[in-house]
């Protein structure tokens, strides 16, 4: 599976790079030429590769050479069956963070083509992009729900008229920690077009990942964003009852874990029983059982409530969480 995935990624990158090289064939030189900072600015870069649910398409972001102070970003798609590559977005500004809908029929992405950065969606075959989120708040990140009916996104509250007037008047007076607006968790329903804030303004949400069951989201969040210390923890925000499927009132967040030190890139296993994130290991508690064989790999046992693994002395590693086997 991993070999097949890597092969397809390499194929896509090679196919995309070939026509670029063909447009500007290298000149014969007496020896190897070093890449200068000036020349690096004229190179395209590829990032954020995302396979469609059926694996037949690969979307990625291309950062164009700098023009003035901007480096525009556009979304491209590689078609596995035909081996072709096509540009998907053409806005005058930047389009990035492409994410496939669960059925693979739509591609949502962030764009700053409007006054604020918003979530847009377009049919996979192409066409006109439509803005899903609107308003004066800029969206920082988003994720499709497993059933494709909702999108969770992170954004601060919109600026008030007073704040807009101060910005227009170039009034830079600002009360630190009191006037700061942090990213909240919002839920957008595609059928109604309604966007609703789920977390209180005091919380700063860093990441949001849907649980595969669709009953809630795993969050990286803190209620002390003003702190100089790392206060982010991992929470579960429940939206509906897992047994009945009935929607609940907005629930308080349940803390799942407080990692030591910075962490990020939370991922949840397809069965919903485990999650992983990238962090930095610490000399920590020892479990009475020896289950972690590889260095820098830790597994949290919810029933016993302990963190196990070999000492890593702050080396980067993967932390996997799950119920006791």
C-alpha positions in Angstrom: 0.0 0.0 0.0 2.7 2.5 1.0 4.9 1.5 -2.1 1.9 2.0 -4.4 1.1 5.4 -2.8 4.7 6.5 -3.1 4.9 5.4 -6.7 1.8 7.3 -7.7 3.1 10.4 -5.9 6.5 10.2 -7.7 4.7 9.7 -11.0 2.6 12.8 -10.5 5.5 15.0 -9.5 7.6 13.7 -12.4 4.8 14.3 -14.8 4.4 17.8 -13.5 8.1 18.6 -13.5 8.8 17.4 -17.0 6.9 20.1 -18.9 8.3 22.8 -16.7 11.8 21.7 -17.5 11.0 21.4 -21.1 10.0 25.1 -21.2 13.4 26.2 -20.2 16.1 23.7 -21.2 19.3 24.0 -19.2 22.2 25.5 -21.0 25.5 23.7 -21.3 28.0 24.8 -18.6 31.5 23.9 -17.8 30.5 22.6 -14.4 27.7 22.3 -11.9 25.9 25.5 -11.2 24.9 26.4 -7.6 21.3 27.4 -6.9 21.4 31.1 -5.8 18.7 32.7 -3.6 17.7 34.8 -6.7 17.2 31.7 -8.8 15.3 29.9 -6.0 12.6 32.7 -6.2 11.9 31.7 -9.8 11.2 28.0 -8.9 7.8 26.5 -8.4 7.2 24.4 -5.3 4.7 21.6 -4.7 2.9 20.9 -1.4 -0.2 19.4 0.3 -0.8 16.3 -1.8 -4.3 14.9 -1.3 -5.7 11.7 -2.9 -9.4 11.5 -3.8 -11.4 8.9 -1.8 -11.3 6.5 -4.7 -7.5 7.0 -5.3 -8.0 8.0 -8.9 -7.1 11.7 -8.5 -4.3 13.5 -6.8 -4.6 17.2 -6.0 -1.7 19.4 -4.9 -0.8 23.0 -4.4 1.7 24.8 -6.7 3.4 27.9 -5.4 4.3 30.1 -8.3 7.4 32.2 -8.7 7.3 35.5 -6.8 5.7 38.5 -8.5 6.3 41.6 -6.5 5.7 40.8 -2.8 3.4 37.8 -3.5 3.8 34.2 -4.4 0.5 33.0 -5.7 -0.7 29.5 -5.0 -3.0 27.5 -7.2 -4.5 24.0 -7.1 -3.7 21.3 -9.7 -5.1 17.8 -10.3 -3.3 14.7 -11.5 -5.6 12.2 -13.2 -4.4 8.6 -12.6 -6.2 6.9 -15.4 -5.1 9.3 -18.2 -1.9 10.4 -16.6 -2.7 14.0 -17.3 -2.2 17.0 -15.1 -4.4 20.1 -15.2 -4.6 23.4 -13.3 -7.8 23.4 -11.2 -8.0 27.0 -9.9 -7.0 30.2 -11.7 -7.8 33.1 -9.3 -5.7 36.2 -9.3 -4.9 35.6 -5.7 -4.1 32.3 -3.8 -6.0 29.0 -3.6 -4.7 26.4 -1.2 -5.6 23.7 1.4 -7.5 21.4 -1.1 -9.7 18.8 0.6 -11.9 16.2 -1.1 -15.5 15.7 -0.1 -16.1 12.2 1.2 -17.9 11.2 -2.0 -15.1 12.7 -4.1 -17.5 14.8 -6.2 -16.3 18.2 -4.8 -13.1 19.8 -3.9 -13.2 22.4 -1.1 -10.3 24.8 -0.5 -9.3 28.1 1.1 -8.9 31.2 -1.0 -8.3 34.9 -0.3 -9.9 36.0 -3.6 -12.5 37.8 -1.4 -11.7 40.4 1.2 -11.3 37.6 3.8 -9.9 34.1 3.5 -12.9 31.8 3.0 -13.8 28.2 2.2 -14.8 27.6 -1.5 -16.0 24.5 -3.2 -16.0 23.3 -6.8 -17.1 20.2 -8.7 -14.2 17.8 -9.3 -14.7 18.1 -13.1 -14.2 21.9 -12.8 -16.5 24.9 -13.2 -17.1 28.0 -11.1 -16.1 28.0 -7.4 -18.7 29.0 -4.9 -18.0 30.5 -1.5 -19.3 28.3 1.3 -18.3 30.5 4.2 -18.9 34.2 4.1 -18.5 37.3 6.3 -15.8 39.4 7.8 -14.0 36.5 9.7 -11.1 34.8 8.0 -11.1 31.0 8.0 -7.8 29.4 9.1 -8.6 25.7 8.5 -11.5 23.4 7.8 -12.5 19.7 7.6 -15.4 17.8 5.9 -17.7 15.8 8.1 -17.6 12.0 7.4 -21.1 12.2 5.7 -20.2 15.3 3.7 -23.1 17.3 5.0 -21.2 19.7 7.2 -17.8 21.4 7.4 -16.1 22.3 10.6 -13.8 25.3 10.3 -11.6 27.5 12.5 -12.1 31.2 12.5 -12.1 34.1 15.0 -15.2 36.3 15.5 -15.7 39.0 12.9 -14.4 42.5 13.6 -16.9 44.9 15.1 -17.8 48.2 13.6 -15.7 49.9 16.2 -12.7 47.7 15.4 -13.1 48.3 11.7 -13.2 52.0 12.2 -10.0 51.9 14.3 -8.3 49.9 11.5 -9.5 52.4 8.9 -8.3 55.3 10.9 -5.0 53.5 11.5 -5.5 53.5 15.2 -3.0 51.0 16.5 -3.9 51.2 20.1 -4.5 47.6 21.3 -5.1 46.0 24.7 -3.1 42.7 24.7 -4.9 39.6 25.8 -8.2 41.4 26.0 -8.8 42.5 22.5 -7.2 39.5 20.8 -9.6 37.3 18.9 -8.7 33.7 18.7 -9.8 31.0 16.4 -13.1 29.3 17.4 -14.7 26.1 16.2 -17.6 26.7 13.8 -19.9 24.3 12.1 -21.2 25.0 8.6 -24.2 23.0 7.3 -24.3 22.8 3.5 -28.1 22.3 3.1 -29.0 25.4 5.0 -25.9 27.5 4.5 -25.9 28.2 8.3 -22.6 28.7 10.2 -22.7 28.3 14.0 -20.0 28.9 16.6 -19.5 25.9 18.8 -16.8 27.0 21.3 -16.7 30.0 23.5 -14.5 33.0 22.7 -12.1 32.3 25.6 -10.9 29.1 23.8 -8.2 29.1 21.1 -8.6 26.1 18.8 -5.4 25.1 17.0 -6.6 21.9 15.2 -9.9 20.2 14.5 -10.3 16.6 13.3 -13.6 14.8 12.8 -14.1 11.5 14.6 -14.8 8.8 11.9 -18.3 8.2 13.4 -19.2 11.8 12.9 -20.3 12.1 16.5 -17.8 14.8 17.3 -14.4 16.3 16.8 -10.9 15.9 18.3 -9.5 19.4 19.1 -6.1 20.9 20.0 -7.2 23.8 22.2 -6.4 26.0 25.1 -8.4 28.3 27.4 -5.2 30.2 28.3 -4.0 31.5 25.0 -2.4 34.5 26.7 0.1 32.2 28.4 3.7 32.0 27.3 3.7 28.4 28.2 2.5 25.5 26.0 -1.1 25.1 27.3 -2.7 23.3 24.4 -4.3 20.0 25.2 -6.3 17.4 23.3 -10.1 17.5 23.7 -13.1 15.6 22.4 -16.1 17.8 21.5 -19.2 15.7 21.2 -21.9 16.7 18.8 -24.3 13.7 18.9 -25.0 10.6 20.9 -23.0 7.6 19.5 -25.7 5.1 20.4 -28.8 6.9 19.1 -27.3 9.3 16.6 -29.4 12.1 18.1 -28.0 15.6 18.0 -27.1 17.0 21.4 -26.9 20.5 22.7 -23.5 22.1 22.5 -21.5 20.0 25.0 -18.5 21.1 27.0 -15.2 19.8 25.8 -13.8 16.6 27.4 -10.1 16.6 27.9 -8.4 13.5 26.4 -4.8 14.2 27.0 -2.4 17.0 28.0 0.9 16.3 26.1 4.1 17.6 27.5 5.6 20.1 25.1 4.5 21.3 21.7 2.5 18.9 19.5 0.4 18.9 16.3 -0.8 17.0 13.2 -3.4 15.0 15.0 -4.7 12.0 13.1 -7.4 9.5 13.9 -7.4 5.9 12.9 -10.2 4.8 10.5 -11.8 2.7 13.2 -11.9 5.7 15.6 -10.2 3.8 18.4 -6.7 5.3 18.1 -5.2 8.7 17.3 -1.7 9.9 16.7 0.1 13.2 16.7 3.6 14.5 16.2 5.3 15.7 19.4 8.5 15.7 21.3 9.2 12.9 23.8 10.0 13.4 27.4 11.3 11.2 30.2 8.0 10.2 31.6 6.0 7.7 33.5 6.5 4.0 33.0 3.7 1.5 32.5 3.9 -1.8 34.4 3.7 -3.6 31.0 6.2 -3.5 28.2 4.3 -2.9 25.0 6.3 -0.2 23.2 9.1 -1.8 21.4 10.4 0.9 19.1 12.2 4.1 20.3 10.1 7.3 20.4 6.8 5.4 20.1 4.4 5.7 22.9 0.9 4.4 23.5 -1.6 5.8 26.0 -3.8 3.4 27.7 -7.1 5.1 28.5 -8.1 2.5 31.2 -4.8 2.6 33.0 -4.2 6.3 32.3 -0.5 6.1 31.8 2.0 7.0 29.1 4.4 4.2 28.1 7.5 4.0 26.0 11.3 4.2 25.9 13.0 7.4 26.9 13.6 9.6 23.9 15.4 12.6 25.4 13.3 15.2 23.5 13.7 13.4 20.2 10.8 13.9 17.7 8.5 10.9 17.5 4.9 9.7 17.0 2.6 9.3 19.9 -0.3 6.9 19.4 -3.3 6.8 21.7 -5.9 4.1 22.0 -8.0 1.9 24.3 -6.4 -1.0 26.1 -6.2 -4.2 24.0 
